[in-house]
Amino acid sequence: PELPDGVRHGDGPYGDGSPHYVCGPRIHDYLQELHREVIARYPGRLLTVGEMPGVTVEQARLFTDPRRAELDMVFQFE
């Protein structure tokens, strides 16, 4: 299938592809599956950290809510 190009800003040769791969529509499903299938095998022994550039405080709360079993903490860049 054809892959979309990111929007180019200025004269640079490359576009911003992040809308096509940052926080995709199934990210929470994938993280919950990872936790269920791998992380949960090692209770109390692992710490999961998500590097999430641009994530909002509200999004970070979703990712780190213990009831959702996704991540233990996130860090972001502006």
N, CA, C and O atoms as a GROMACS GRO file, in nm:
protein
  312
    1PRO      N    1   0.083  -0.120   0.000
    1PRO     CA    2   0.000   0.000   0.000
    1PRO      C    3   0.087   0.126   0.000
    1PRO      O    4   0.202   0.124   0.042
    2GLU      N    5   0.030   0.230  -0.047
    2GLU     CA    6   0.101   0.358  -0.052
    2GLU      C    7   0.105   0.421   0.087
    2GLU      O    8   0.004   0.424   0.158
    3LEU      N    9   0.220   0.470   0.126
    3LEU     CA   10   0.236   0.535   0.256
    3LEU      C   11   0.225   0.686   0.239
    3LEU      O   12   0.279   0.741   0.144
    4PRO      N   13   0.157   0.753   0.332
    4PRO     CA   14   0.140   0.898   0.320
    4PRO      C   15   0.268   0.972   0.354
    4PRO      O   16   0.349   0.926   0.434
    5ASP      N   17   0.285   1.088   0.294
    5ASP     CA   18   0.396   1.176   0.326
    5ASP      C   19   0.354   1.270   0.438
    5ASP      O   20   0.236   1.305   0.450
    6GLY      N   21   0.450   1.309   0.519
    6GLY     CA   22   0.424   1.410   0.620
    6GLY      C   23   0.423   1.549   0.558
    6GLY      O   24   0.482   1.570   0.452
    7VAL      N   25   0.358   1.642   0.623
    7VAL     CA   26   0.353   1.779   0.576
    7VAL      C   27   0.492   1.841   0.587
    7VAL      O   28   0.555   1.836   0.692
    8ARG      N   29   0.538   1.900   0.478
    8ARG     CA   30   0.669   1.966   0.478
    8ARG      C   31   0.653   2.110   0.525
    8ARG      O   32   0.558   2.179   0.487
    9HIS      N   33   0.745   2.152   0.608
    9HIS     CA   34   0.747   2.290   0.657
    9HIS      C   35   0.875   2.356   0.607
    9HIS      O   36   0.985   2.307   0.633
   10GLY      N   37   0.862   2.464   0.538
   10GLY     CA   38   0.979   2.534   0.486
   10GLY      C   39   1.037   2.464   0.364
   10GLY      O   40   0.966   2.395   0.291
   11ASP      N   41   1.166   2.485   0.344
   11ASP     CA   42   1.234   2.433   0.224
   11ASP      C   43   1.298   2.297   0.245
   11ASP      O   44   1.358   2.242   0.152
   12GLY      N   45   1.286   2.240   0.364
   12GLY     CA   46   1.351   2.113   0.393
   12GLY      C   47   1.295   1.999   0.308
   12GLY      O   48   1.181   2.006   0.262
   13PRO      N   49   1.376   1.896   0.288
   13PRO     CA   50   1.333   1.784   0.204
   13PRO      C   51   1.239   1.686   0.275
   13PRO      O   52   1.177   1.602   0.210
   14TYR      N   53   1.228   1.697   0.408
   14TYR     CA   54   1.152   1.597   0.482
   14TYR      C   55   1.028   1.658   0.545
   14TYR      O   56   1.026   1.775   0.584
   15GLY      N   57   0.925   1.577   0.554
   15GLY     CA   58   0.801   1.620   0.618
   15GLY      C   59   0.790   1.567   0.759
   15GLY      O   60   0.871   1.486   0.802
   16ASP      N   61   0.690   1.614   0.829
   16ASP     CA   62   0.662   1.569   0.966
   16ASP      C   63   0.569   1.448   0.959
   16ASP      O   64   0.449   1.463   0.934
   17GLY      N   65   0.623   1.331   0.982
   17GLY     CA   66   0.543   1.209   0.975
   17GLY      C   67   0.473   1.173   1.104
   17GLY      O   68   0.396   1.077   1.108
   18SER      N   69   0.499   1.249   1.211
   18SER     CA   70   0.446   1.211   1.342
   18SER      C   71   0.294   1.192   1.349
   18SER      O   72   0.250   1.106   1.424
   19PRO      N   73   0.213   1.266   1.274
   19PRO     CA   74   0.069   1.238   1.281
   19PRO      C   75   0.032   1.096   1.236
   19PRO      O   76  -0.077   1.047   1.267
   20HIS      N   77   0.123   1.031   1.165
   20HIS     CA   78   0.095   0.897   1.114
   20HIS      C   79   0.143   0.786   1.207
   20HIS      O   80   0.110   0.669   1.186
   21TYR      N   81   0.220   0.822   1.312
   21TYR     CA   82   0.270   0.715   1.400
   21TYR      C   83   0.271   0.749   1.549
   21TYR      O   84   0.294   0.659   1.630
   22VAL      N   85   0.248   0.872   1.588
   22VAL     CA   86   0.249   0.909   1.730
   22VAL      C   87   0.109   0.890   1.787
   22VAL      O   88   0.012   0.944   1.734
   23CYS      N   89   0.098   0.814   1.894
   23CYS     CA   90  -0.030   0.790   1.963
   23CYS      C   91  -0.139   0.744   1.865
   23CYS      O   92  -0.245   0.805   1.856
   24GLY      N   93  -0.110   0.639   1.794
   24GLY     CA   94  -0.206   0.585   1.699
   24GLY      C   95  -0.335   0.539   1.766
   24GLY      O   96  -0.342   0.532   1.888
   25PRO      N   97  -0.436   0.508   1.687
   25PRO     CA   98  -0.568   0.475   1.741
   25PRO      C   99  -0.571   0.349   1.828
   25PRO      O  100  -0.666   0.331   1.904
   26ARG      N  101  -0.472   0.263   1.817
   26ARG     CA  102  -0.473   0.139   1.896
   26ARG      C  103  -0.361   0.132   1.998
   26ARG      O  104  -0.332   0.025   2.051
   27ILE      N  105  -0.297   0.246   2.027
   27ILE     CA  106  -0.183   0.246   2.118
   27ILE      C  107  -0.219   0.188   2.254
   27ILE      O  108  -0.140   0.113   2.312
   28HIS      N  109  -0.337   0.221   2.306
   28HIS     CA  110  -0.375   0.170   2.437
   28HIS      C  111  -0.398   0.018   2.432
   28HIS      O  112  -0.363  -0.053   2.526
   29ASP      N  113  -0.457  -0.030   2.323
   29ASP     CA  114  -0.475  -0.175   2.306
   29ASP      C  115  -0.340  -0.247   2.307
   29ASP      O  116  -0.323  -0.349   2.373
   30TYR      N  117  -0.244  -0.192   2.233
   30TYR     CA  118  -0.112  -0.255   2.223
   30TYR      C  119  -0.039  -0.255   2.357
   30TYR      O  120   0.021  -0.355   2.395
   31LEU      N  121  -0.045  -0.143   2.429
   31LEU     CA  122   0.023  -0.137   2.558
   31LEU      C  123  -0.041  -0.230   2.660
   31LEU      O  124   0.028  -0.293   2.740
   32GLN      N  125  -0.174  -0.240   2.658
   32GLN     CA  126  -0.242  -0.331   2.750
   32GLN      C  127  -0.208  -0.476   2.717
   32GLN      O  128  -0.192  -0.558   2.808
   33GLU      N  129  -0.198  -0.508   2.589
   33GLU     CA  130  -0.158  -0.643   2.550
   33GLU      C  131  -0.015  -0.673   2.594
   33GLU      O  132   0.013  -0.781   2.645
   34LEU      N  133   0.075  -0.578   2.574
   34LEU     CA  134   0.214  -0.594   2.618
   34LEU      C  135   0.219  -0.620   2.768
   34LEU      O  136   0.292  -0.708   2.814
   35HIS      N  137   0.144  -0.544   2.843
   35HIS     CA  138   0.142  -0.562   2.988
   35HIS      C  139   0.087  -0.700   3.025
   35HIS      O  140   0.146  -0.771   3.107
   36ARG      N  141  -0.024  -0.735   2.966
   36ARG     CA  142  -0.090  -0.862   2.996
   36ARG      C  143  -0.003  -0.983   2.959
   36ARG      O  144   0.008  -1.078   3.036
   37GLU      N  145   0.059  -0.979   2.842
   37GLU     CA  146   0.132  -1.094   2.790
   37GLU      C  147   0.278  -1.103   2.838
   37GLU      O  148   0.336  -1.212   2.837
   38VAL      N  149   0.337  -0.991   2.879
   38VAL     CA  150   0.479  -0.992   2.914
   38VAL      C  151   0.503  -0.935   3.054
   38VAL      O  152   0.552  -1.006   3.142
   39ILE      N  153   0.470  -0.810   3.075
   39ILE     CA  154   0.504  -0.741   3.200
   39ILE      C  155   0.441  -0.809   3.320
   39ILE      O  156   0.505  -0.820   3.425
   40ALA      N  157   0.318  -0.853   3.309
   40ALA     CA  158   0.246  -0.914   3.423
   40ALA      C  159   0.313  -1.042   3.472
   40ALA      O  160   0.284  -1.088   3.582
   41ARG      N  161   0.401  -1.101   3.393
   41ARG     CA  162   0.473  -1.222   3.436
   41ARG      C  163   0.576  -1.193   3.545
   41ARG      O  164   0.624  -1.285   3.611
   42TYR      N  165   0.609  -1.065   3.563
   42TYR     CA  166   0.714  -1.025   3.656
   42TYR      C  167   0.661  -0.921   3.755
   42TYR      O  168   0.711  -0.808   3.758
   43PRO      N  169   0.562  -0.955   3.835
   43PRO     CA  170   0.500  -0.855   3.924
   43PRO      C  171   0.602  -0.794   4.021
   43PRO      O  172   0.677  -0.865   4.088
   44GLY      N  173   0.602  -0.661   4.026
   44GLY     CA  174   0.689  -0.590   4.118
   44GLY      C  175   0.835  -0.585   4.079
   44GLY      O  176   0.917  -0.530   4.152
   45ARG      N  177   0.871  -0.642   3.963
   45ARG     CA  178   1.013  -0.649   3.924
   45ARG      C  179   1.048  -0.559   3.806
   45ARG      O  180   1.166  -0.538   3.778
   46LEU      N  181   0.949  -0.505   3.738
   46LEU     CA  182   0.975  -0.423   3.620
   46LEU      C  183   0.910  -0.286   3.634
   46LEU      O  184   0.807  -0.271   3.700
   47LEU      N  185   0.970  -0.188   3.571
   47LEU     CA  186   0.916  -0.053   3.564
   47LEU      C  187   0.906  -0.017   3.417
   47LEU      O  188   1.005  -0.023   3.344
   48THR      N  189   0.788   0.020   3.372
   48THR     CA  190   0.770   0.058   3.232
   48THR      C  191   0.764   0.209   3.220
   48THR      O  192   0.692   0.276   3.294
   49VAL      N  193   0.840   0.262   3.125
   49VAL     CA  194   0.848   0.406   3.102
   49VAL      C  195   0.824   0.432   2.954
   49VAL      O  196   0.884   0.368   2.868
   50GLY      N  197   0.736   0.527   2.925
   50GLY     CA  198   0.709   0.563   2.786
   50GLY      C  199   0.771   0.697   2.751
   50GLY      O  200   0.745   0.797   2.818
   51GLU      N  201   0.852   0.700   2.648
   51GLU     CA  202   0.906   0.826   2.595
   51GLU      C  203   0.802   0.880   2.497
   51GLU      O  204   0.783   0.823   2.390
   52MET      N  205   0.736   0.988   2.533
   52MET     CA  206   0.620   1.034   2.458
   52MET      C  207   0.628   1.183   2.428
   52MET      O  208   0.571   1.264   2.501
   53PRO      N  209   0.697   1.220   2.322
   53PRO     CA  210   0.706   1.362   2.288
   53PRO      C  211   0.569   1.420   2.254
   53PRO      O  212   0.493   1.362   2.176
   54GLY      N  213   0.538   1.534   2.315
   54GLY     CA  214   0.414   1.602   2.284
   54GLY      C  215   0.291   1.553   2.357
   54GLY      O  216   0.182   1.607   2.336
   55VAL      N  217   0.303   1.452   2.442
   55VAL     CA  218   0.186   1.401   2.513
   55VAL      C  219   0.135   1.507   2.610
   55VAL      O  220   0.213   1.578   2.672
   56THR      N  221   0.003   1.517   2.623
   56THR     CA  222  -0.056   1.612   2.717
   56THR      C  223  -0.065   1.549   2.856
   56THR      O  224  -0.048   1.428   2.871
   57VAL      N  225  -0.093   1.632   2.955
   57VAL     CA  226  -0.109   1.581   3.092
   57VAL      C  227  -0.226   1.482   3.096
   57VAL      O  228  -0.217   1.378   3.161
   58GLU      N  229  -0.334   1.514   3.028
   58GLU     CA  230  -0.450   1.424   3.026
   58GLU      C  231  -0.416   1.290   2.963
   58GLU      O  232  -0.457   1.186   3.013
   59GLN      N  233  -0.340   1.292   2.854
   59GLN     CA  234  -0.299   1.167   2.790
   59GLN      C  235  -0.206   1.089   2.882
   59GLN      O  236  -0.218   0.967   2.893
   60ALA      N  237  -0.113   1.158   2.947
   60ALA     CA  238  -0.020   1.091   3.038
   60ALA      C  239  -0.095   1.022   3.151
   60ALA      O  240  -0.058   0.913   3.194
   61ARG      N  241  -0.200   1.085   3.200
   61ARG     CA  242  -0.281   1.023   3.306
   61ARG      C  243  -0.345   0.894   3.257
   61ARG      O  244  -0.353   0.797   3.333
   62LEU      N  245  -0.391   0.891   3.134
   62LEU     CA  246  -0.448   0.767   3.079
   62LEU      C  247  -0.343   0.658   3.070
   62LEU      O  248  -0.366   0.544   3.112
   63PHE      N  249  -0.227   0.692   3.016
   63PHE     CA  250  -0.121   0.593   2.999
   63PHE      C  251  -0.071   0.536   3.132
   63PHE      O  252  -0.027   0.422   3.136
   64THR      N  253  -0.078   0.615   3.239
   64THR     CA  254  -0.021   0.571   3.367
   64THR      C  255  -0.125   0.534   3.472
   64THR      O  256  -0.089   0.507   3.586
   65ASP      N  257  -0.251   0.532   3.437
   65ASP     CA  258  -0.356   0.490   3.531
   65ASP      C  259  -0.336   0.341   3.562
   65ASP      O  260  -0.347   0.259   3.471
   66PRO      N  261  -0.308   0.305   3.687
   66PRO     CA  262  -0.282   0.164   3.720
   66PRO      C  263  -0.397   0.070   3.683
   66PRO      O  264  -0.374  -0.047   3.654
   67ARG      N  265  -0.518   0.121   3.683
   67ARG     CA  266  -0.634   0.036   3.648
   67ARG      C  267  -0.633  -0.003   3.501
   67ARG      O  268  -0.695  -0.102   3.462
   68ARG      N  269  -0.562   0.072   3.418
   68ARG     CA  270  -0.557   0.044   3.274
   68ARG      C  271  -0.442  -0.050   3.238
   68ARG      O  272  -0.441  -0.107   3.129
   69ALA      N  273  -0.344  -0.066   3.329
   69ALA     CA  274  -0.230  -0.157   3.307
   69ALA      C  275  -0.160  -0.131   3.174
   69ALA      O  276  -0.155  -0.217   3.086
   70GLU      N  277  -0.106  -0.009   3.161
   70GLU     CA  278  -0.032   0.026   3.040
   70GLU      C  279   0.113   0.059   3.074
   70GLU      O  280   0.203  -0.021   3.046
   71LEU      N  281   0.138   0.175   3.135
   71LEU     CA  282   0.274   0.217   3.170
   71LEU      C  283   0.279   0.263   3.315
   71LEU      O  284   0.177   0.301   3.373
   72ASP      N  285   0.399   0.258   3.373
   72ASP     CA  286   0.416   0.309   3.509
   72ASP      C  287   0.443   0.459   3.509
   72ASP      O  288   0.399   0.529   3.600
   73MET      N  289   0.514   0.508   3.410
   73MET     CA  290   0.541   0.652   3.402
   73MET      C  291   0.572   0.690   3.258
   73MET      O  292   0.605   0.605   3.175
   74VAL      N  293   0.561   0.820   3.230
   74VAL     CA  294   0.596   0.872   3.098
   74VAL      C  295   0.687   0.993   3.115
   74VAL      O  296   0.687   1.058   3.220
   75PHE      N  297   0.765   1.021   3.012
   75PHE     CA  298   0.834   1.149   3.006
   75PHE      C  299   0.816   1.203   2.866
   75PHE      O  300   0.810   1.128   2.769
   76GLN      N  301   0.806   1.334   2.856
   76GLN     CA  302   0.777   1.395   2.728
   76GLN      C  303   0.872   1.511   2.702
   76GLN      O  304   0.940   1.561   2.791
   77PHE      N  305   0.875   1.551   2.577
   77PHE     CA  306   0.956   1.663   2.533
   77PHE      C  307   0.864   1.763   2.466
   77PHE      O  308   0.767   1.725   2.400
   78GLU      N  309   0.893   1.889   2.483
   78GLU     CA  310   0.814   1.992   2.414
   78GLU      C  311   0.877   2.024   2.282
   78GLU      O  312   0.826   2.109   2.208
   0.00000   0.00000   0.00000
